[in-house]
Amino acid sequence: MLKTLIIDDEPLAHQVLQHHLQDSTDIALVGSCYNATEALRFLAQQPVDLLLLDINMPALSGIELLKVLHNRPAVILISAYKEFAVEGFELDVVDYLVKPVSRARLLDAITKVQRRLAAVSLQSEPYIVLKVDRERRRFLLSDIDLLEAYGNYVKVWQGEQVTLVSSTLKRLLQLLPLQQFVQVHKSFAVNKNKIVALENEQLRLAGGQLVKIGKAYKSGLASLFLTK
């Protein structure tokens, strides 16, 4: 859910945006500010994910606010005038809406914000690209519970979802960080962060899987548990 702040000097504009968003499960309206100075004070106390920002405001405009704002969240600019759009996009706003703003247009802009934030999050998380059938697919390392050898393929377990990728287990482990993945059996490797418990020579994982420990791998796992 996006923590959202409305900044506009017109009370009617606040009412319109609040009405458009009242049924949205993606937005949490955390505040309303009526000028840039008030907004700066608010943001110093409570960071947000999204600004719905008017341009034409007294003293300090929306554009001027963006230029002085540090740690800027995602921004949707809103104005009665089209001519500020280029300057707005130069400041990396996600979208530019012209008043009167329709509900459909506002929700479309919010979808763009969600896509951008998801892309940033994905880029910041470690991942590996693996061949699945005839395509290459990205897997976040934090999503992988278990790797299971299956001939010249590997079953990648993500919770209850299993994906067959074209690689041997040995080759795949060479591509993965040793500090995160450990081989526990000739046919299995696990994400260390997903280990919940050691039970009767089996590992219980966060996804519910029970993985048998091979004799050759016991000593390494013992030291792992001693350091946890």
N, C-alpha and C positions, 0 to 999 in steps of 0.2 A: 504494500500500500504506500502511495507516494504522499509524504507530508508536504502540504501545499499552502502557500501564502498568497493571498490576493493583495495587490498593491494598486490602488486606483483612487483618485480624488473624488470620484462621483459615487455617491451611495447607491444610485440605481444600477451602476455597473456591477457592484458587489452583489446586489440582489439577483441580477440576471445570472451571473456565474454560479452563485450558490444554488439557484433553482435548477440550472442545467446539471449540476453535480450531485444533487441531493440523493439520487438513487445509485450513484456510482460506488462500486465496491473496491475500486482501484485508487480512490482519492480520499485522503483524510485532511480536511480543511482545518488547519491549526491556528489560523489567524487572519485578520483583515487590517491592513494599514492604509491610511488615506494620504500619505505623502512619503517622500523618499527618506526624510530624516527619521520618521517614525519606523520605517522599514529597517533602517540600519540599526536602530536600537533593538528592534525585535530580533533580527538575525544574529546580533552579537550574543544574545541570550539563548536562542533556540534555532539551531541550523535546520534547514528544510531541504527537501529533495527537488521541489519545483516552485518557481515563481510564475504567477499569472500577472504580468506587469504592464500597466498602462504607460504610455510614453508622455503624453501632454499632462504634466503636473506642475504646480507652482514651485518656485524656488529651484528645485532640482528635478530634471526630467528623468524618465525611465532610462533613456540612453546614458545620461550622465551618471545615474546610479550604477549602471552596469560597469562603467569605466572605473569606478572607485571601489567596487565590491570585491573583496578578497574571498577565496574559496567559493566561487560562484556556483550555485546549483543550476540545474536545467532551467531554461527560461522560455516561456511562450510570451512574446510581445503582443500587446493588444492596443489598437489605435483606431481613431476615426479616419485617419489619413493613411494613404498608401505610400507616400513619398519617403517614409523612414525605413522602409523594408530593407533596402540595400545596406544601410548602415547597421541595422539590426543583425542581419546575417553575417556581416563582417565581424560582429562581436560573438559569433557562434551561437546565436539563439536557435532553438530547435524549430520554432515555427513563428509565423507572423499572422495574426488574425485582425481583420478589419471589422469594426463595429458597424451595425449590430451583429453580435456573434451568435450563430446558431448552435444548438446543442450538438448536432451532428458534426459540425466543423470543429468544435471544441474537443469532442471525444476523439476525433481523428488526430488532432494535434497531440493529445495525451498518449495515444497509441505510439506516435513517433517518439515521444519521450521515453516510453517504456522500452522500445526497441533500442534506442541509443544507450540507455543505462544497462540493458542486458548485454549489449555488445561490449561495453567497457568492462563489465564484470567478467565476461568470458575471456577477454584479452588479458585480464589480470590474474586469472587462475591457470595453473599449469595444466597442460593437456597433451595428448598424443594422438596423432592421426594414423588410423589403421585401415587396411583394405577390407571392405565388407562387400562380398559379391563383386560387382564391377565398379563400385564407387569407393571413394575414400571418405572416411567418417571421423569426426573429431570426438574424442572421449576425454572428459575432465578426469584427471587423476583422482580427485576427491570423490568421484562417483563410483569408482571401481572397487568392488569388495574382494573379488576372487578371480584368479586366472586358472583355467583348467585345460590341460593338454588334451588334444583330440586329433591324434595323428599329425598331419601337417597343418592343422588348424588349432586355434585356441578359443575356448568358450570364455567370453568376458561376462562376468556376473556383476550386475548393478541392481542390488536388491533382488527382486524376483525376475527381472528382465535379463535374458541371456542372449548375447550376440556372438555369432560365429565369425571370427576374423581369420584372414589368411596369413598365418605366421606360425612358426613353431614356438613353444614356450621358451626355449633357450634363447632364440633370437629376440623375442619380445622383452625378456628380462634384461637383455643387453641395452635396450632402449629406455628402460625405466629407471628412476632414481633408486639406488640401493638403500638410501636412508628411509624410503617409504615402502618398498616392496621386498618381500623375502620369500624364498622358496622353502616350502615346508614338507614337500613330498616330490617324488620324481614327476608327478602329474599335476601338482598344485603349487601355486604361489598366491600369497595374500597381501592385501594392503595392511601394513602394521597398524594404521590408525583405525582399522575396522575390527581389530581383535578385541573381543569382550571378555573372554575367559578361556582358561586351559582346563579341559575336562576329560579325564581318562584317556590321555594321549590323543585328544582331539581339540581343535580350536573352534570355539564358538565365535561367529562373526556378527557384526551389527545387523546384517541383512537376514540373520537367522540360520545361515548355513553352518553345518558341522563339517570340519575338514580334518581328515586323518593326517597325523604327523608321521613321516617316514623315519625309520631308525637312523638313517644317515644324517638327519637334520635336527635331531633332538638337542644336541649340545648347543647349537647356535640359538635355538629357541629358548633354552634355559637362560642363557645370558641376556636375551631380550627381555624376559620377564623380570629378571633381577634388576634391570635398569629402568623398568616402567614405574 
